[in-house]
Amino acid sequence: MRRRSFVRGLTVTTAATGLGLTAAGNGSAAAPAPAAVPTAGSAGAAVPGGAVRARGAGWREVPVPAGEPAALLSAVAAAGPDLAWAVGEEARDGSISGRPLARTWDGSAWRATDVSHLAFAGSIRSVAATPLGTGDADGAVAAWAVGYDRAGGDHLLAWDGSTWREHDFPGVGQSGVELWAVAVAPDGTLRITGTRGDGSRVLRSENAAGTRWSWSPALPTADDSAPSLWNVHVDGAGDTWVSGGLVVARYDDRSWDVLPGLFGLRLSVTDLLPTAPDDIWLTGHDYGAGGPPGKPPSVVLRHYDGAAWTDVEAPFTVGSLGAIAADAAGRPALIAGWDFWDGTSAHYLRWDGERWRSERGPAAAEGVTPLMSALAPIPGTAGFWSAGTTATAPFPPAQARIERYDA
């Protein structure tokens, strides 16, 4: 089974290819990462108009210790204002995986986290936090992560208070067992998407300590395929929502409910936000049919109303939407995007209760194209963390980048 390699969820990034946007389709893993796509403002490109909020309104770049280029953060999660984690990969060169990268927020600064003891080449591609005060009184783990080992075999990691440590799970080390993404439920238990026995499944912990586990039945698909479920979320009712390829489904700890199929010629779904069974948002990009080398993708933003998927007009149309996050009440709040026509800052979308409106991140230094692939609300505040990288291609000198929104 092929894997996405770098930015979370994008066949444009670490969840789909590597740092770079590539013309992979239907959410499948990308081919070896190509050269960088044409940048905004390249010769002969006409930049369309359109008003957006003042650049940098509410957003600031937060320094993060550099990794060995190419470096990227593919996921971010926060337990509270003074504790957060960002994970990814460093020392990548094109299609060649590097090694895991981890950073920790201590309330005043992002610090480098030594993970050399993990001793595998690849990446940490997903992280989830247990909000402070949630979960079992004894033995609860503050954060969990999933790592990809390019030599074969995936890794479940638990935060021990100072670094990431290997954690046991049923099927660890067995052929055909893969882990893709992790989410924490409201009660502190875990949901991890993966593969076992030639089927896509959800691995569920019975407690917040991760000492008892069970695999779900295989996700039913019309062609007996096992799509890679790169996105997983748990709604307020405790149901698990997943997406992979052209499939979106809900697992209620008893059975699967597969939604109507997605449509797209070369569609990559980067993230999913279920607020209710009849209110689901989906982000991504689609390359469409054919096109010249380096052709940029089109933005994908869709909504499910309980009956069908509908395309929603986004404030910009060429590029990608890389992550979507809810506010403290579970309502749609923020989307992180890459705007092909103006890559000098991240192009965020903010929900105003009726529509998605443009909001720009902090201006980047010359030569930097922020590609933000992960979002996380900061519990106890109205703020958000955004994490990603500084280039659209998986080669040095790309570096990790973190931005923060404060209301």
N, C-alpha and C positions, 0 to 999 in steps of 0.2 A: 504494500500500500504506500502510495506516495505521500510525502509530508510537505506542509508549508514550512518555510524555513526562517523567516526573520520577523518582521513587524506584525503585530497581532491582527488577524483577520483580513489583511489586505494582500491580495495577490499583487499587491502594490507595496507590500511592506513585509513586516515580520509576521504576518500570519499568513502570508501568502507567498511571498517569494523571498525576499530578503529585503534589504533596505529598499530596493527599487521596485517601481511599478512595472509589472510585466503583463503581457497579454495572456494570462492564464484565464481559464473560463470555468463557469459553473461551480466555483468554489473549490476547485481541485487544486492540488499543489502545483506550484509554478515550475516551469522548466528552469534550468540554470539561469540565474539573474543576468539580464542583458546590460548593455551600457545604459547610462542615465537617459531618461526620457527628455525631450526638448523642454527647456525651462521657460517659465513665463517671460514674456517680453523678448523671445528670441527673434532673430531676423525674420522679417516678413509677417510677423504675427500682429494682428490688430487687436488691441485690448478693449473689450466691450466696457461700456460705462455702467453705472449703477451705484447708488448711494449706500454706504455702510456706516456703522457707528464709528465714532472717532477711534483711531488706532490706539490700542493699549488701554481702552476704558475698562477698568476693573482687573486687567491682566498684568502680570509681571513675570519676567523670567527669573527663576530661582537657581542659583549656582548649584551644580552637581559635580562631584569628582569625576574627572575624565577617565575613560577606559582606553584600552588599546584600540586604535581605529582598525576596521570600522566598528563602531559601537552603537548600540541602540537599546532603548528601553521598550519592551513590548507590552508591559502590563504594570498597573499601579493600583494600590489598595491602601485604605487608611482605617485604623481602629479608632482614631480620635484626633484632636488637633495636634497632639504631641507624639504621635506614633503612626508612621506610614512606611510602606515598602514599595520599591520599584525594582523590576527584574528585567533581564533581557540577555544580551549577548555582546561579546567584544571579540576583537581580533578576527573578524570575518573578512574574507576576501572573495567577493563575487558570490559564486555558488558554494564556496567551501566554508563550512561552519567553523566557528571559532570556539569560544568557551563561555561558560555561564558568567553573567554579570549581575551584581546585586547592590542595591543602595538602600539606606535606611534613614528616615526622617526622625529626629529626636526632639522636635519642637523648636529648634533654633537653626538647624542646618541639615542638609543631606550628607551622610557619611558613607564612605566606602565600607562594604561588608565583605570580609574575607571568606570566599567560598572555595578556596583551592583544595580543601579537604574532600570536596565532592568528587574530585578526580575523574570527571568525564568530560569529553568534548561535546559541545552542542550549545544548548541554551536553556534558560528558564523562561518559559513562554506564557505562563499564566499564574496569577496570584490572587488570593482572596483573604480578606481580614474578618475577624470576629469583632464586631463593635464592643467596646469596653462595657462590661456589665451584662453581656449576653452569653448564653450557653451554660454548661454545667458549672457548678460551683467549684468542683474539684477536677483537675486534669484538663481543663479546656485549653486549647492551643490558640494563641493570638492570631496566627496567620498560617496559611498553607500555600504551597506552590507546586506546580507541575514542571518537570524538566524533561527535555528531549536529549537523548544520547545518540549521536550519529553512528556509534558503533552497534546500535541495536539495544532495545530495552528502554523504557521510560522510567521516570523517577518521581515519587511522591515525596515532597519535602515539607517539614514542619519547622516553625520558628521556635528556637529554644531560649529566646531572650537575648541572644547576642549574635546568632548566625543561623543558617539553614542546615538541617540535618535530615538524613534519609529516614523515611518512615515506612513501615511495612504496610502492605495491602494485599488482598487475595489475588493471586496471579502474578505477583512480582517475579520477574525473571523468566516467565514462561513465554515461549514463542507465540506470536500473534496477539500478545497483550500490549495495548498502547493506551496512554493517557493523553488527553488533549487540552482540557480546560477545567477549571475548578471554580465553584461558587459556594458561598456559605448561606445557609437558610436562616430565617429569622430566629430559630431556636438554637443556632450555633452548630447544627450538624452540617455535613458536607455533601455536595453533589459534584461528581467528577465524570466528565464524558470520556469515553474510550472505546476500545475494541477488545472483545474476548470471544473466542470460538467462532470467528468469521462473522460476528454481528456487532453492530454499533449499540452500545449500552450505556447506562448510567450506573456508576458505582456510588452507593450511598453509605454514609457512616451512620451508625445507630446512636452515637453520642458525640459530644464536642471534643472528646479526647482522641477520637479516631482509633478506638480499640476494638470495635465491632463493625463489620462491613457486610454489605450484600450487593450483588450485581443484579440489575434489572433484567427482564426478558429482552431479547434482541428487538431493536427498532424494526417494525415491519415496513418493507419497501416493495414496490411493485415488481422490481427486477431482481430481488434478492441481493442487491448491492449492500455494502456497508459504508455509507458516507462518513467522512471524517467530521465529527460534530465539534467544530472549532469554537462555537459560542454556547454558553450555558448561563442561564439566569434562574433564580428561584423567586417566585412572586410572593405576595403577602399571605397567600393561602397555603404556601409551602409546596406548590406544584413546581416541577422542573420543566423549563422550556429550553429547547436546543435547536440549533440550525447547523446544516452542513450540506454542501452541494446545493440542490434545489429543494431541500426538505426543511420544513419547520414543523416541530412536533412538541406535544406536552406529555409529560409522564407524571402521574399522580400517585406514585408509589405502588400502584396496582396494575395499571395498563396504560397503553399508548393511545394518544389521539393525534393522528397526522393531519395537518391542515392542508387545504388545497395547495397544489404544487405551485412553486414560483415559476416565473417566466423570464427568459433572457438568453441571448445567444452565447455570450461569454460572461456570465454574471458571477461576481464574487461578493458574497455577503460578509461584511466585516463585523457587524454587531446586531444585537437584537435586544429590544426592551419591551417585555410584556407587563402591562399595568393591569390588565384584566383579560379574560378569554376573548372579549370583543374589542380590545384596544391594544394592538401590538404594533410597534414601530420597528422598522428594519432599515439598516444603512449598508452602503456598499458602492460598487462601481461596475460598469458593464462596457466592454470594448466594442460591442456590436459586431457587425459583419465586416470581415476583411479590413482593409486600410493599409496605408504605408507603414514601414518600420518606424517605431517611435510614436505612433499615433496615441494620443492620450485617451483615457477612458471617459465615459460620461458618468456623472453623479447619479446614484440610485438612492431614493428615499421613498419608502412605501409604508402603507398603513393597512392593517387588517381590522375589519369591523365586525368580525364574527361570521361573515359570509364569504368575503372575497378580498383579494389584495388590490389596492389602488395606488397608482403612482401619485406622489405629492410633489408639487413644484418646489424646488429648493432655490434659495437666493443666488446660487451660482450653479452652472450646469456642466462644466468640464473640470474633471479632477476626481476626487473621491471623498466620501465620508467614512471616517475611520473608526469612530466609537460613539456610543450614545449612553447617557447617564440620566438617572432620575434624581429628583430632589429628596429631601428627608421624608416627605409624605408619599413617596413612590410615584410622583407624577413626572411626565417627561420634562426634562430641564435643559439639557445641553448636548450638542453634537460637535465633535472635532472633525475638521476637514482640511483637505489640501486643495487649493484653488490653482488650477493650471495657469490661469491668466495673471495671477498676482501671488507669487510664492514668497514674497518678502516677509510674510507673517502668516501664522495659522489663521484659517478662516473658520470661526466657530459659528454655530447656529444656536440661538436661544429661543425656547418656547415661551410665548407671551400669553398662553391660554387659548389662542386662536390660530396662530401660525408661527412658523419658524422664521426668525429674523437674524440678519447678519450681525456679526460681532467679531472684530479682529483682535488677535493676540498681539503681544508686544512686537515691535519691529525687530527683525533679526539683523545681525551684522552682515556686511557685504559678503556675498558668496554662500550664505547660509539659507537653505530652504527648509523651514520647519515642517516636519512630517510627523504630526502628533497622532499616535495610534491607540492611545489609552486614556480613559477618563475615570475618575473616582470622586464621589462626594466625600467631604471631610466631615465626619460625624461631629455633632455639637456646634457646627457652624453652617453658614450658607455658602461656603466656599467649595472649590473643586481643585483637584490636582489633574494635570494633563502631562503625559509623558510620551516621548518619541525619540526622534533623531534629527540630524541637521542636514540631511541630503536625501535625494530620491534614488540614489544608487548605492548598492551594498559594497562600497569600496572606501578605503581611507581617502580623505581624512574625516569621514562621517563620525560624529560624536553623539553621545547621549544628550538629551535636552529635556528640561522640566519647566513647566509654566504653572502659575497658580492664579486662580480667580478668588478675589475677596469681595464680598458684597459691600 
